[in-house]
Amino acid sequence: MKTQIYFYKLFLFGHKGEDDYISLSQIQGQQLSMILATDPSRKFIMVDENLINTSAIEQLAKSESMTYTTDGTQRKIPEVREITGEEEMAQEKFNAFKNKIKLLK
Protein backbone atom coordinates (compact mmCIF):
# COMPACT_ATOMS: atom_id res chain seq x y z
CA MET A 1 0.00 0.00 0.00
CA LYS A 2 1.35 3.43 -0.93
CA THR A 3 1.49 6.10 1.73
CA GLN A 4 2.71 9.68 2.00
CA ILE A 5 6.26 10.01 3.24
CA TYR A 6 7.11 13.00 5.44
CA PHE A 7 10.34 14.53 6.54
CA TYR A 8 11.10 16.58 9.62
CA LYS A 9 12.67 20.01 9.97
CA LEU A 10 14.93 20.40 13.01
CA PHE A 11 15.22 24.07 13.93
CA LEU A 12 17.95 25.12 16.34
CA PHE A 13 17.88 28.30 18.43
CA GLY A 14 19.36 31.18 16.47
CA HIS A 15 18.20 29.87 13.11
CA LYS A 16 18.09 32.49 10.39
CA GLY A 17 14.62 32.02 8.94
CA GLU A 18 12.29 29.36 7.61
CA ASP A 19 14.95 27.82 5.35
CA ASP A 20 17.57 27.38 8.10
CA TYR A 21 16.98 23.85 9.41
CA ILE A 22 18.41 20.36 9.47
CA SER A 23 16.38 18.00 7.30
CA LEU A 24 15.60 14.61 8.86
CA SER A 25 14.03 11.54 7.31
CA GLN A 26 10.68 10.32 8.57
CA ILE A 27 12.37 7.63 10.66
CA GLN A 28 14.91 10.06 12.15
CA GLY A 29 12.18 12.56 13.02
CA GLN A 30 10.01 9.94 14.69
CA GLN A 31 12.92 8.53 16.67
CA LEU A 32 14.04 11.99 17.77
CA SER A 33 10.49 12.88 18.87
CA MET A 34 10.33 9.76 21.04
CA ILE A 35 13.78 10.34 22.53
CA LEU A 36 13.13 13.99 23.40
CA ALA A 37 9.73 13.21 24.93
CA THR A 38 10.89 10.33 27.11
CA ASP A 39 14.50 11.03 28.13
CA PRO A 40 14.92 14.46 29.76
CA SER A 41 18.44 13.59 30.91
CA ARG A 42 19.80 13.22 27.38
CA LYS A 43 22.10 16.15 26.61
CA PHE A 44 23.35 15.24 23.13
CA ILE A 45 22.03 13.34 20.13
CA MET A 46 23.70 12.17 16.95
CA VAL A 47 22.03 13.12 13.68
CA ASP A 48 23.95 11.43 10.90
CA GLU A 49 27.52 12.53 11.70
CA ASN A 50 26.50 15.64 13.67
CA LEU A 51 26.46 15.86 17.46
CA ILE A 52 23.68 18.21 18.61
CA ASN A 53 23.11 19.57 22.10
CA THR A 54 19.41 18.96 22.87
CA SER A 55 19.15 22.30 24.65
CA ALA A 56 19.85 23.97 21.28
CA ILE A 57 16.70 22.49 19.71
CA GLU A 58 13.96 25.05 19.24
CA GLN A 59 11.47 22.99 17.24
CA LEU A 60 11.01 19.69 15.43
CA ALA A 61 8.36 20.11 12.74
CA LYS A 62 6.78 17.48 10.51
CA SER A 63 6.65 18.60 6.88
CA GLU A 64 5.69 17.37 3.46
CA SER A 65 8.50 16.12 1.24
CA MET A 66 10.32 18.61 -0.91
CA THR A 67 11.55 18.06 -4.44
CA TYR A 68 14.47 20.11 -5.70
CA THR A 69 14.51 20.97 -9.37
CA THR A 70 17.64 21.18 -11.48
CA ASP A 71 17.74 24.98 -11.22
CA GLY A 72 17.87 24.78 -7.39
CA THR A 73 14.33 25.92 -6.68
CA GLN A 74 12.04 24.03 -4.33
CA ARG A 75 8.58 22.75 -5.05
CA LYS A 76 6.40 21.14 -2.40
CA ILE A 77 5.45 17.79 -3.84
CA PRO A 78 4.22 15.07 -1.48
CA GLU A 79 6.21 11.88 -1.82
CA VAL A 80 3.89 8.90 -2.09
CA ARG A 81 5.43 5.43 -2.27
CA GLU A 82 5.55 2.01 -0.71
CA ILE A 83 7.18 2.16 2.72
CA THR A 84 10.14 -0.04 3.52
CA GLY A 85 10.12 -2.64 6.29
CA GLU A 86 12.28 -0.38 8.45
CA GLU A 87 9.90 2.55 7.92
CA GLU A 88 6.91 0.36 8.73
CA MET A 89 8.47 -0.82 12.03
CA ALA A 90 9.39 2.76 12.98
CA GLN A 91 5.86 3.94 12.15
CA GLU A 92 4.31 1.21 14.32
CA LYS A 93 6.56 2.15 17.26
CA PHE A 94 5.78 5.83 16.77
CA ASN A 95 2.02 5.21 16.61
CA ALA A 96 2.16 3.13 19.81
CA PHE A 97 4.19 5.90 21.46
CA LYS A 98 1.69 8.57 20.41
CA ASN A 99 -1.16 6.51 21.85
CA LYS A 100 0.59 6.35 25.25
CA ILE A 101 1.14 10.09 25.69
CA LYS A 102 -1.35 12.90 25.69
CA LEU A 103 -1.18 15.01 22.58
CA LEU A 104 -2.66 18.43 22.05
CA LYS A 105 -4.58 18.60 18.80
The first five atom37 places (N, CA, C, CB, O) and aatype in JSON, in Angstrom:
{
  "aatype": [12, 11, 16, 5, 9, 18, 13, 18, 11, 10, 13, 10, 13, 7, 8, 11, 7, 6, 3, 3, 18, 9, 15, 10, 15, 5, 9, 5, 7, 5, 5, 10, 15, 12, 9, 10, 0, 16, 3, 14, 15, 1, 11, 13, 9, 12, 19, 3, 6, 2, 10, 9, 2, 16, 15, 0, 9, 6, 5, 10, 0, 11, 15, 6, 15, 12, 16, 18, 16, 16, 3, 7, 16, 5, 1, 11, 9, 14, 6, 19, 1, 6, 9, 16, 7, 6, 6, 6, 12, 0, 5, 6, 11, 13, 2, 0, 13, 11, 2, 11, 9, 11, 10, 10, 11],
  "atom_mask": [
    [1, 1, 1, 1, 1],
    [1, 1, 1, 1, 1],
    [1, 1, 1, 1, 1],
    [1, 1, 1, 1, 1],
    [1, 1, 1, 1, 1],
    [1, 1, 1, 1, 1],
    [1, 1, 1, 1, 1],
    [1, 1, 1, 1, 1],
    [1, 1, 1, 1, 1],
    [1, 1, 1, 1, 1],
    [1, 1, 1, 1, 1],
    [1, 1, 1, 1, 1],
    [1, 1, 1, 1, 1],
    [1, 1, 1, 0, 1],
    [1, 1, 1, 1, 1],
    [1, 1, 1, 1, 1],
    [1, 1, 1, 0, 1],
    [1, 1, 1, 1, 1],
    [1, 1, 1, 1, 1],
    [1, 1, 1, 1, 1],
    [1, 1, 1, 1, 1],
    [1, 1, 1, 1, 1],
    [1, 1, 1, 1, 1],
    [1, 1, 1, 1, 1],
    [1, 1, 1, 1, 1],
    [1, 1, 1, 1, 1],
    [1, 1, 1, 1, 1],
    [1, 1, 1, 1, 1],
    [1, 1, 1, 0, 1],
    [1, 1, 1, 1, 1],
    [1, 1, 1, 1, 1],
    [1, 1, 1, 1, 1],
    [1, 1, 1, 1, 1],
    [1, 1, 1, 1, 1],
    [1, 1, 1, 1, 1],
    [1, 1, 1, 1, 1],
    [1, 1, 1, 1, 1],
    [1, 1, 1, 1, 1],
    [1, 1, 1, 1, 1],
    [1, 1, 1, 1, 1],
    [1, 1, 1, 1, 1],
    [1, 1, 1, 1, 1],
    [1, 1, 1, 1, 1],
    [1, 1, 1, 1, 1],
    [1, 1, 1, 1, 1],
    [1, 1, 1, 1, 1],
    [1, 1, 1, 1, 1],
    [1, 1, 1, 1, 1],
    [1, 1, 1, 1, 1],
    [1, 1, 1, 1, 1],
    [1, 1, 1, 1, 1],
    [1, 1, 1, 1, 1],
    [1, 1, 1, 1, 1],
    [1, 1, 1, 1, 1],
    [1, 1, 1, 1, 1],
    [1, 1, 1, 1, 1],
    [1, 1, 1, 1, 1],
    [1, 1, 1, 1, 1],
    [1, 1, 1, 1, 1],
    [1, 1, 1, 1, 1],
    [1, 1, 1, 1, 1],
    [1, 1, 1, 1, 1],
    [1, 1, 1, 1, 1],
    [1, 1, 1, 1, 1],
    [1, 1, 1, 1, 1],
    [1, 1, 1, 1, 1],
    [1, 1, 1, 1, 1],
    [1, 1, 1, 1, 1],
    [1, 1, 1, 1, 1],
    [1, 1, 1, 1, 1],
    [1, 1, 1, 1, 1],
    [1, 1, 1, 0, 1],
    [1, 1, 1, 1, 1],
    [1, 1, 1, 1, 1],
    [1, 1, 1, 1, 1],
    [1, 1, 1, 1, 1],
    [1, 1, 1, 1, 1],
    [1, 1, 1, 1, 1],
    [1, 1, 1, 1, 1],
    [1, 1, 1, 1, 1],
    [1, 1, 1, 1, 1],
    [1, 1, 1, 1, 1],
    [1, 1, 1, 1, 1],
    [1, 1, 1, 1, 1],
    [1, 1, 1, 0, 1],
    [1, 1, 1, 1, 1],
    [1, 1, 1, 1, 1],
    [1, 1, 1, 1, 1],
    [1, 1, 1, 1, 1],
    [1, 1, 1, 1, 1],
    [1, 1, 1, 1, 1],
    [1, 1, 1, 1, 1],
    [1, 1, 1, 1, 1],
    [1, 1, 1, 1, 1],
    [1, 1, 1, 1, 1],
    [1, 1, 1, 1, 1],
    [1, 1, 1, 1, 1],
    [1, 1, 1, 1, 1],
    [1, 1, 1, 1, 1],
    [1, 1, 1, 1, 1],
    [1, 1, 1, 1, 1],
    [1, 1, 1, 1, 1],
    [1, 1, 1, 1, 1],
    [1, 1, 1, 1, 1],
    [1, 1, 1, 1, 1]
  ],
  "atom_positions": [
    [[0.84, -1.17, 0.0], [0.0, 0.0, 0.0], [0.9, 1.25, 0.0], [-0.96, -0.01, 1.22], [1.85, 1.34, 0.77]],
    [[0.58, 2.19, -0.86], [1.35, 3.43, -0.93], [0.87, 4.39, 0.14], [1.25, 4.07, -2.34], [-0.32, 4.46, 0.45]],
    [[1.81, 5.13, 0.69], [1.49, 6.1, 1.73], [2.35, 7.35, 1.53], [1.7, 5.5, 3.15], [3.39, 7.29, 0.88]],
    [[1.92, 8.46, 2.1], [2.71, 9.68, 2.0], [3.89, 9.61, 2.95], [1.84, 10.92, 2.3], [3.74, 9.23, 4.11]],
    [[5.04, 9.99, 2.46], [6.26, 10.01, 3.24], [6.51, 11.46, 3.65], [7.47, 9.42, 2.44], [6.42, 12.37, 2.83]],
    [[6.83, 11.67, 4.91], [7.11, 13.0, 5.44], [8.59, 13.12, 5.77], [6.25, 13.3, 6.68], [9.3, 12.11, 5.85]],
    [[9.03, 14.32, 5.94], [10.34, 14.53, 6.54], [10.17, 15.52, 7.66], [11.39, 15.02, 5.49], [9.1, 16.13, 7.79]],
    [[11.17, 15.7, 8.46], [11.1, 16.58, 9.62], [12.13, 17.68, 9.48], [11.31, 15.79, 10.93], [13.24, 17.45, 8.98]],
    [[11.76, 18.87, 9.94], [12.67, 20.01, 9.97], [13.09, 20.22, 11.42], [12.01, 21.3, 9.37], [12.24, 20.43, 12.29]],
    [[14.38, 20.18, 11.67], [14.93, 20.4, 13.01], [15.49, 21.81, 13.05], [16.03, 19.33, 13.36], [16.53, 22.11, 12.46]],
    [[14.79, 22.68, 13.78], [15.22, 24.07, 13.93], [16.0, 24.21, 15.23], [14.01, 25.04, 13.91], [15.56, 23.74, 16.28]],
    [[17.14, 24.86, 15.15], [17.95, 25.12, 16.34], [17.77, 26.59, 16.71], [19.45, 24.78, 16.1], [17.47, 27.43, 15.86]],
    [[17.96, 26.91, 18.0], [17.88, 28.3, 18.43], [18.9, 29.11, 17.63], [18.14, 28.43, 19.96], [20.01, 28.66, 17.37]],
    [[18.49, 30.32, 17.26], [19.36, 31.18, 16.47], [19.28, 30.93, 14.98], [0.0, 0.0, 0.0], [20.08, 31.45, 14.22]],
    [[18.3, 30.11, 14.55], [18.2, 29.87, 13.11], [17.84, 31.16, 12.4], [17.16, 28.77, 12.81], [17.24, 32.06, 12.98]],
    [[18.21, 31.23, 11.15], [18.09, 32.49, 10.39], [16.95, 32.43, 9.39], [19.39, 32.8, 9.67], [17.14, 32.75, 8.22]],
    [[15.78, 32.03, 9.83], [14.62, 32.02, 8.94], [14.07, 30.63, 8.69], [0.0, 0.0, 0.0], [14.57, 29.63, 9.2]],
    [[13.03, 30.6, 7.88], [12.29, 29.36, 7.61], [13.12, 28.32, 6.87], [11.05, 29.68, 6.79], [12.84, 27.12, 6.97]],
    [[14.14, 28.75, 6.14], [14.95, 27.82, 5.35], [16.22, 27.37, 6.07], [15.32, 28.45, 4.04], [17.05, 26.69, 5.47]],
    [[16.38, 27.73, 7.33], [17.57, 27.38, 8.1], [17.22, 26.25, 9.08], [18.13, 28.62, 8.86], [16.88, 26.51, 10.23]],
    [[17.32, 25.02, 8.6], [16.98, 23.85, 9.41], [17.81, 22.65, 8.98], [15.47, 23.53, 9.31], [18.44, 22.66, 7.92]],
    [[17.79, 21.63, 9.81], [18.41, 20.36, 9.47], [17.27, 19.44, 9.02], [19.23, 19.75, 10.69], [16.29, 19.25, 9.74]],
    [[17.41, 18.88, 7.84], [16.38, 18.0, 7.3], [16.6, 16.57, 7.81], [16.39, 18.03, 5.75], [17.7, 16.03, 7.71]],
    [[15.54, 15.98, 8.35], [15.6, 14.61, 8.86], [14.62, 13.75, 8.09], [15.29, 14.57, 10.38], [13.58, 14.22, 7.64]],
    [[14.96, 12.48, 7.93], [14.03, 11.54, 7.31], [12.86, 11.29, 8.25], [14.74, 10.21, 6.95], [12.89, 11.69, 9.41]],
    [[11.85, 10.64, 7.74], [10.68, 10.32, 8.57], [11.09, 9.48, 9.78], [9.61, 9.58, 7.74], [10.63, 9.73, 10.89]],
    [[11.93, 8.49, 9.56], [12.37, 7.63, 10.66], [13.17, 8.44, 11.69], [13.24, 6.46, 10.12], [12.93, 8.31, 12.89]],
    [[14.11, 9.26, 11.23], [14.91, 10.06, 12.15], [14.03, 11.0, 12.97], [15.96, 10.85, 11.38], [14.24, 11.15, 14.17]],
    [[13.07, 11.64, 12.33], [12.18, 12.56, 13.02], [11.33, 11.87, 14.07], [0.0, 0.0, 0.0], [11.14, 12.39, 15.17]],
    [[10.81, 10.69, 13.73], [10.01, 9.94, 14.69], [10.85, 9.48, 15.87], [9.35, 8.74, 14.01], [10.42, 9.59, 17.02]],
    [[12.04, 8.98, 15.59], [12.92, 8.53, 16.67], [13.32, 9.69, 17.57], [14.17, 7.85, 16.1], [13.33, 9.55, 18.79]],
    [[13.66, 10.82, 16.98], [14.04, 11.99, 17.77], [12.89, 12.47, 18.63], [14.53, 13.12, 16.86], [13.1, 12.85, 19.78]],
    [[11.67, 12.47, 18.09], [10.49, 12.88, 18.87], [10.35, 12.0, 20.11], [9.21, 12.79, 18.01], [10.12, 12.5, 21.21]],
    [[10.48, 10.69, 19.92], [10.33, 9.76, 21.04], [11.43, 9.95, 22.07], [10.32, 8.32, 20.54], [11.17, 9.9, 23.28]],
    [[12.66, 10.15, 21.61], [13.78, 10.34, 22.53], [13.59, 11.61, 23.36], [15.11, 10.41, 21.76], [13.73, 11.59, 24.58]],
    [[13.27, 12.71, 22.69], [13.13, 13.99, 23.4], [11.96, 13.98, 24.38], [12.95, 15.11, 22.39], [12.03, 14.63, 25.42]],
    [[10.9, 13.24, 24.06], [9.73, 13.21, 24.93], [9.89, 12.28, 26.12], [8.52, 12.79, 24.13], [9.18, 12.42, 27.12]],
    [[10.8, 11.33, 26.04], [10.89, 10.33, 27.11], [12.18, 10.37, 27.92], [10.74, 8.99, 26.53], [12.24, 9.77, 28.99]],
    [[13.21, 11.06, 27.44], [14.5, 11.03, 28.13], [14.99, 12.45, 28.39], [15.54, 10.25, 27.32], [15.8, 12.97, 27.62]],
    [[14.52, 13.09, 29.48], [14.92, 14.46, 29.76], [16.39, 14.6, 30.17], [14.06, 15.03, 30.85], [16.92, 15.72, 30.18]],
    [[17.05, 13.51, 30.49], [18.44, 13.59, 30.91], [19.41, 13.6, 29.73], [18.77, 12.44, 31.83], [20.59, 13.9, 29.89]],
    [[18.92, 13.27, 28.56], [19.8, 13.22, 27.38], [20.24, 14.63, 27.01], [19.07, 12.54, 26.18], [19.42, 15.52, 26.83]],
    [[21.55, 14.82, 26.91], [22.1, 16.15, 26.61], [22.52, 16.3, 25.15], [23.28, 16.42, 27.5], [22.51, 17.41, 24.62]],
    [[22.88, 15.2, 24.51], [23.35, 15.24, 23.13], [22.71, 14.12, 22.33], [24.89, 15.15, 23.06], [22.39, 13.05, 22.87]],
    [[22.52, 14.37, 21.05], [22.03, 13.34, 20.13], [22.92, 13.36, 18.89], [20.52, 13.56, 19.76], [23.52, 14.38, 18.57]],
    [[22.99, 12.25, 18.21], [23.7, 12.17, 16.95], [22.68, 12.17, 15.82], [24.61, 10.9, 16.88], [21.76, 11.36, 15.81]],
    [[22.84, 13.08, 14.89], [22.03, 13.12, 13.68], [23.01, 12.96, 12.53], [21.17, 14.46, 13.56], [23.79, 13.87, 12.23]],
    [[22.95, 11.81, 11.9], [23.95, 11.43, 10.9], [25.31, 11.52, 11.56], [23.87, 12.35, 9.61], [25.57, 10.78, 12.51]],
    [[26.18, 12.39, 11.11], [27.52, 12.53, 11.7], [27.62, 13.77, 12.57], [28.58, 12.58, 10.61], [28.73, 14.16, 12.96]],
    [[26.5, 14.4, 12.9], [26.5, 15.64, 13.67], [26.06, 15.39, 15.11], [25.59, 16.69, 13.02], [25.06, 14.72, 15.35]],
    [[26.8, 15.93, 16.04], [26.46, 15.86, 17.46], [25.74, 17.16, 17.82], [27.74, 15.64, 18.35], [26.3, 18.25, 17.65]],
    [[24.51, 17.04, 18.32], [23.68, 18.21, 18.61], [23.31, 18.23, 20.08], [22.41, 18.23, 17.73], [22.85, 17.23, 20.62]],
    [[23.51, 19.37, 20.72], [23.11, 19.57, 22.1], [21.58, 19.72, 22.1], [23.82, 20.83, 22.74], [21.05, 20.58, 21.4]],
    [[20.88, 18.91, 22.88], [19.41, 18.96, 22.87], [18.87, 20.28, 23.38], [18.85, 17.83, 23.7], [17.74, 20.65, 23.04]],
    [[19.63, 21.0, 24.18], [19.15, 22.3, 24.65], [19.19, 23.35, 23.54], [19.98, 22.78, 25.84], [18.65, 24.44, 23.72]],
    [[19.81, 23.05, 22.41], [19.85, 23.97, 21.28], [18.67, 23.78, 20.34], [21.15, 23.79, 20.51], [18.5, 24.55, 19.39]],
    [[17.83, 22.77, 20.6], [16.7, 22.49, 19.71], [15.55, 23.42, 20.05], [16.26, 21.02, 19.82], [15.06, 23.45, 21.19]],
    [[15.11, 24.17, 19.06], [13.96, 25.05, 19.24], [12.67, 24.35, 18.84], [14.14, 26.34, 18.42], [11.67, 24.46, 19.54]],
    [[12.69, 23.61, 17.72], [11.47, 22.99, 17.24], [11.8, 21.83, 16.31], [10.59, 24.03, 16.51], [12.79, 21.86, 15.57]],
    [[10.96, 20.8, 16.37], [11.01, 19.69, 15.43], [9.65, 19.67, 14.74], [11.33, 18.31, 16.15], [8.63, 19.41, 15.38]],
    [[9.63, 19.96, 13.45], [8.36, 20.11, 12.74], [8.23, 19.09, 11.62], [8.24, 21.53, 12.17], [9.15, 18.9, 10.82]],
    [[7.08, 18.43, 11.57], [6.78, 17.48, 10.51], [6.4, 18.27, 9.26], [5.63, 16.5, 10.92], [5.67, 19.26, 9.35]],
    [[6.88, 17.85, 8.1], [6.65, 18.6, 6.88], [6.47, 17.66, 5.71], [7.81, 19.57, 6.62], [6.92, 16.51, 5.74]],
    [[5.81, 18.16, 4.67], [5.69, 17.37, 3.46], [7.05, 17.29, 2.79], [4.65, 17.98, 2.5], [7.92, 18.13, 3.03]],
    [[7.23, 16.28, 1.95], [8.5, 16.12, 1.24], [8.71, 17.24, 0.25], [8.55, 14.78, 0.52], [7.76, 17.79, -0.31]],
    [[9.96, 17.57, 0.04], [10.32, 18.61, -0.91], [11.03, 17.95, -2.09], [11.21, 19.7, -0.25], [11.76, 16.97, -1.92]],
    [[10.82, 18.5, -3.27], [11.55, 18.06, -4.44], [12.35, 19.25, -4.95], [10.6, 17.5, -5.54], [11.81, 20.34, -5.11]],
    [[13.62, 19.05, -5.19], [14.47, 20.11, -5.7], [14.59, 19.95, -7.21], [15.87, 20.09, -5.01], [14.88, 18.86, -7.7]],
    [[14.38, 21.02, -7.92], [14.51, 20.97, -9.37], [15.95, 21.21, -9.76], [13.58, 22.02, -10.04], [16.78, 21.55, -8.91]],
    [[16.26, 21.04, -11.02], [17.64, 21.18, -11.48], [18.17, 22.61, -11.36], [17.75, 20.73, -12.91], [19.38, 22.81, -11.28]],
    [[17.28, 23.6, -11.35], [17.74, 24.98, -11.22], [17.88, 25.42, -9.76], [16.78, 25.91, -11.93], [18.17, 26.58, -9.49]],
    [[17.66, 24.49, -8.81], [17.87, 24.78, -7.39], [16.65, 25.29, -6.67], [0.0, 0.0, 0.0], [16.72, 25.53, -5.46]],
    [[15.55, 25.46, -7.34], [14.33, 25.92, -6.68], [13.63, 24.75, -6.01], [13.38, 26.62, -7.68], [13.86, 23.59, -6.35]],
    [[12.78, 25.07, -5.05], [12.04, 24.03, -4.33], [10.58, 24.05, -4.76], [12.15, 24.23, -2.8], [10.0, 25.1, -5.01]],
    [[10.02, 22.87, -4.83], [8.58, 22.75, -5.05], [8.08, 21.74, -4.03], [8.24, 22.31, -6.52], [8.68, 20.69, -3.85]],
    [[6.98, 22.06, -3.38], [6.4, 21.14, -2.4], [5.59, 20.09, -3.15], [5.52, 21.89, -1.36], [4.51, 20.37, -3.66]],
    [[6.13, 18.91, -3.19], [5.45, 17.79, -3.84], [5.44, 16.63, -2.83], [6.16, 17.38, -5.19], [6.5, 16.14, -2.44]],
    [[4.27, 16.2, -2.42], [4.22, 15.07, -1.48], [4.82, 13.83, -2.12], [2.77, 14.8, -1.04], [4.56, 13.52, -3.28]],
    [[5.63, 13.12, -1.36], [6.21, 11.88, -1.82], [5.29, 10.74, -1.39], [7.67, 11.67, -1.26], [5.05, 10.55, -0.2]],
    [[4.78, 10.02, -2.36], [3.89, 8.9, -2.09], [4.52, 7.65, -2.68], [2.45, 9.15, -2.68], [4.77, 7.57, -3.88]],
    [[4.79, 6.67, -1.82], [5.43, 5.43, -2.27], [5.18, 4.33, -1.26], [6.95, 5.64, -2.49], [4.63, 4.56, -0.19]],
    [[5.59, 3.13, -1.63], [5.55, 2.01, -0.71], [6.58, 2.25, 0.39], [5.81, 0.65, -1.45], [7.7, 2.68, 0.11]],
    [[6.21, 1.98, 1.64], [7.18, 2.16, 2.72], [8.02, 0.89, 2.86], [6.47, 2.49, 4.06], [7.57, -0.21, 2.57]],
    [[9.23, 1.09, 3.32], [10.14, -0.04, 3.52], [9.79, -0.75, 4.84], [11.62, 0.44, 3.53], [9.02, -0.22, 5.64]],
    [[10.34, -1.91, 5.04], [10.12, -2.64, 6.29], [10.6, -1.85, 7.49], [0.0, 0.0, 0.0], [9.94, -1.84, 8.53]],
    [[11.74, -1.2, 7.36], [12.28, -0.38, 8.45], [11.35, 0.79, 8.76], [13.69, 0.14, 8.1], [11.11, 1.1, 9.93]],
    [[10.83, 1.44, 7.72], [9.9, 2.55, 7.92], [8.6, 2.08, 8.56], [9.6, 3.25, 6.58], [8.03, 2.78, 9.39]],
    [[8.15, 0.9, 8.17], [6.91, 0.36, 8.73], [7.08, 0.06, 10.22], [6.49, -0.91, 7.98], [6.19, 0.36, 11.02]],
    [[8.21, -0.53, 10.61], [8.47, -0.82, 12.03], [8.56, 0.47, 12.82], [9.76, -1.65, 12.19], [8.01, 0.56, 13.92]],
    [[9.26, 1.47, 12.29], [9.39, 2.76, 12.98], [8.03, 3.43, 13.12], [10.36, 3.69, 12.21], [7.74, 4.01, 14.16]],
    [[7.19, 3.34, 12.09], [5.86, 3.94, 12.15], [5.0, 3.27, 13.2], [5.18, 3.85, 10.78], [4.27, 3.94, 13.93]],
    [[5.07, 1.94, 13.3], [4.31, 1.21, 14.32], [4.74, 1.62, 15.73], [4.47, -0.3, 14.14], [3.89, 1.83, 16.6]],
    [[6.05, 1.72, 15.95], [6.56, 2.15, 17.26], [6.1, 3.57, 17.58], [8.1, 2.06, 17.3], [5.71, 3.87, 18.71]],
    [[6.16, 4.44, 16.58], [5.78, 5.83, 16.77], [4.29, 5.95, 17.07], [6.14, 6.66, 15.54], [3.89, 6.72, 17.94]],
    [[3.47, 5.19, 16.35], [2.02, 5.21, 16.61], [1.7, 4.71, 18.01], [1.28, 4.36, 15.57], [0.86, 5.28, 18.69]],
    [[2.37, 3.64, 18.46], [2.16, 3.13, 19.81], [2.6, 4.17, 20.84], [2.94, 1.81, 20.01], [1.94, 4.35, 21.86]],
    [[3.7, 4.84, 20.57], [4.19, 5.9, 21.46], [3.19, 7.03, 21.56], [5.55, 6.43, 20.96], [2.88, 7.5, 22.65]],
    [[2.67, 7.47, 20.41], [1.69, 8.57, 20.41], [0.44, 8.2, 21.19], [1.33, 8.94, 18.98], [-0.17, 9.06, 21.83]],
    [[0.04, 6.95, 21.14], [-1.16, 6.51, 21.85], [-0.95, 6.47, 23.36], [-1.59, 5.15, 21.36], [-1.93, 6.49, 24.11]],
    [[0.3, 6.41, 23.82], [0.59, 6.35, 25.25], [0.71, 7.71, 25.9], [1.86, 5.58, 25.48], [0.54, 7.84, 27.11]],
    [[1.0, 8.74, 25.11], [1.14, 10.09, 25.69], [-0.02, 10.95, 25.25], [2.48, 10.73, 25.28], [-0.66, 10.69, 24.24]],
    [[-0.27, 11.98, 26.01], [-1.35, 12.9, 25.69], [-0.84, 13.94, 24.69], [-1.9, 13.58, 26.97], [0.17, 14.6, 24.92]],
    [[-1.56, 14.04, 23.6], [-1.18, 15.01, 22.58], [-2.22, 16.12, 22.51], [-1.03, 14.32, 21.21], [-3.42, 15.88, 22.66]],
    [[-1.74, 17.32, 22.28], [-2.66, 18.43, 22.05], [-2.96, 18.47, 20.56], [-2.05, 19.8, 22.54], [-2.04, 18.43, 19.73]],
    [[-4.22, 18.55, 20.22], [-4.58, 18.6, 18.8], [-5.42, 19.81, 18.54], [-5.33, 17.33, 18.36], [-5.84, 20.04, 17.41]]
  ]
}
